Amino acid sequence: MTQSATTDPRQTGEPVKLPTDKELVLRVIPMPADCNANGDIFGGWVMAQVDLAGAVLPVRRARGRLATVAVNQFIFKQPVKVGDLLSFYAEIVRVGHTSITVNVEVYAQRLRDGGEYAVKVTEATLTYVATDESGKPRPVPPA
């Protein structure tokens, strides 16, 4: 079982462990060009990365083209800073006739502070639909 990533380990003294029950699908370090006027990373930039990360498992399962059809839930829990090492973990939670729903969790390792702990910064649920070459929904192949 993984420890909650919402506790700041600098206060508790215990590092938060990255998930072991989900698949790591993307790692990225945001850069200064991704900042808003407050010096934090734009929420829209984080959302775009979550959409990319969220598509990794469904594209494998659908064995082909797909499209994002819904962002069912998106929660920003903590700000993302320039230089954080972001790790995106995904898990398929539902497979329908033409759609696949995925949960994505994003953890930041604060490299400027030594990177010895992680903080959950974002969690989201997205739905993708498998499409044919003309963009029409198609059945998701059996697992």
C-alpha positions in Angstrom: 0.0 0.0 0.0 1.3 3.5 -0.9 1.5 6.3 1.6 -0.7 9.3 1.0 1.1 11.9 -1.1 -0.9 14.8 0.3 1.2 15.0 3.4 4.2 17.3 3.1 7.1 15.0 4.1 9.2 18.1 5.2 6.7 18.4 8.0 6.4 14.7 8.9 10.0 13.8 8.1 8.9 10.8 6.1 9.3 10.7 2.4 6.3 9.8 0.3 6.8 6.8 -1.9 5.8 6.8 -5.5 3.0 4.4 -6.5 3.9 0.8 -7.2 0.4 -0.3 -8.1 0.1 1.9 -11.3 2.2 2.1 -14.4 4.7 5.0 -14.8 3.8 6.4 -18.3 5.6 9.7 -18.5 8.3 11.7 -16.8 9.0 15.4 -17.5 10.6 18.5 -16.0 8.7 21.7 -16.5 10.8 24.7 -17.7 10.6 28.5 -17.2 8.6 28.9 -20.4 5.8 26.9 -18.8 5.3 29.4 -16.0 2.4 31.7 -15.3 2.8 35.2 -13.8 3.0 33.8 -10.3 6.0 31.6 -11.1 4.0 28.4 -11.0 3.5 26.1 -13.9 0.4 26.8 -16.0 -2.5 24.5 -15.2 -3.1 24.1 -18.9 0.4 22.8 -19.4 -0.2 20.3 -16.7 -3.5 19.3 -18.3 -1.8 18.8 -21.7 0.8 16.5 -20.1 -1.9 14.5 -18.2 -3.8 14.0 -21.5 -0.6 12.7 -23.2 0.1 10.4 -20.2 -3.5 9.3 -19.9 -3.5 8.1 -23.6 -0.6 5.7 -23.2 -2.5 2.7 -21.8 -5.6 3.2 -23.9 -3.7 3.4 -27.1 -2.0 0.1 -26.3 -5.4 -1.5 -25.4 -7.2 0.0 -28.4 -4.3 -1.0 -30.7 -4.7 2.1 -32.7 -6.1 5.5 -33.0 -8.1 7.1 -30.2 -9.4 10.5 -29.1 -10.0 12.2 -25.8 -13.8 12.5 -25.3 -14.0 13.6 -21.7 -12.1 15.0 -18.8 -14.3 13.5 -16.1 -12.4 14.9 -13.1 -9.3 17.1 -12.7 -7.9 18.1 -9.4 -4.9 20.4 -8.8 -3.7 19.5 -5.3 -0.4 21.4 -5.1 1.4 23.9 -7.4 4.0 22.6 -9.8 7.3 24.5 -9.8 10.0 24.9 -12.4 12.5 22.1 -12.1 10.2 19.6 -10.4 10.5 16.1 -11.7 7.0 15.1 -12.6 6.0 11.4 -12.7 2.7 10.5 -14.3 1.1 7.2 -13.2 -1.9 5.7 -15.0 -4.4 2.9 -14.5 -7.3 1.8 -16.7 -10.4 1.8 -14.6 -13.1 1.0 -17.2 -13.3 -0.5 -20.7 -16.6 0.0 -22.6 -17.6 -1.0 -26.0 -15.7 1.9 -27.7 -14.3 3.8 -24.7 -11.5 3.4 -22.1 -11.5 5.4 -18.9 -8.1 6.1 -17.1 -7.1 7.5 -13.8 -3.8 9.5 -13.8 -1.9 10.6 -10.7 1.0 13.1 -11.0 3.7 13.3 -8.4 6.4 16.0 -8.1 9.9 15.4 -6.8 11.1 18.8 -5.7 14.7 18.6 -7.1 15.6 22.0 -5.7 15.0 20.6 -2.2 17.0 17.5 -2.8 14.3 15.4 -4.5 14.1 13.0 -1.7 10.3 13.1 -1.4 7.3 13.3 -3.7 4.1 15.3 -3.5 0.9 14.4 -5.3 0.2 17.5 -7.4 -2.6 16.4 -9.7 -5.1 13.6 -10.1 -7.5 13.2 -13.1 -9.9 10.8 -14.7 -10.1 10.9 -18.5 -12.1 9.0 -21.1 -10.8 8.1 -24.6 -12.7 6.6 -27.5 -11.2 4.2 -30.0 -11.6 5.6 -33.5 -11.2 4.3 -37.1 -9.3 6.2 -39.8 -12.3 8.5 -40.5 -12.6 9.4 -36.8 -15.7 7.3 -36.2 -15.9 5.3 -32.9 -14.9 1.6 -33.3 -15.1 -1.3 -30.8 -12.2 -1.7 -28.4 -10.6 -5.1 -29.1 -10.8 -7.8 -26.4 -7.9 -7.8 -24.0 
